Amino acid sequence: MAMGLSRADWTEAALDALAQDGLGAVAIDPLARRLGATKGSFYWHFANRDELIAAVLERWEQRDTIELVAEIDKIEDPRERLVGLARIALGQAARGADAQAGVLAAASDPRVAPALARVTTTRLAVLERLYRDVGVEPEAAERHARLTYAIYVGMSDLHRAVPQAALRSAADLEADIELMVDMLVPAASGA
């Protein structure tokens, strides 16, 4: 069952644990049980838990920021880029499908703080750029970016604190995303 587990398998399982249960869940024994593996398998790939945490944070940044932005940037229409990002990020946050709340809960941990600061700074800059791309003036684009990001973080926290309040049904989630997009994304020019 656990034969052939890779470093990536351990990292993905730890990222899932972080998203579901926070940094405390990124621990060798529970992850080994989750994967049906031995601690020896873990130590084949990682020297210690700190190395795993570093790998998890790197994967979180890569998957949920760098790769996501690269996908969004493939969309030609500036408004659709912003709408696409809002749909993906807000949808993931509302479903608890990202690790944002788990990372944020561990913000004071010296292993986490630098990654959180770097990711947050990058995400705010991307949002600001996307708002400028749709014609929002620079100062207002910065405010739009902060508000949009605050809503995203709030959705992550809401799902963690009261999952039933954050996600009721697929239709409710779609209606929530539609409302947030309508509130956050300026109407197309000339509309």
PEFENKA-V80654 format. One record per run of one state. SS is the DSSP state (alpha for helix, beta for strand, coil for the rest). FROM is the first residue (numbers start at 1). TO is the last residue. Records with the same first field share a line. If there is no record, write none. Layout:
SS->FROM-TO  FROM-TO
//
This chain:
coil->1-6  22-22  26-27  36-38  46-48  73-77  96-99  106-112  134-137  162-162  167-169  185-191
alpha->7-21  23-25  28-35  39-45  49-72  78-95  100-105  113-133  138-161  163-166  170-184
//
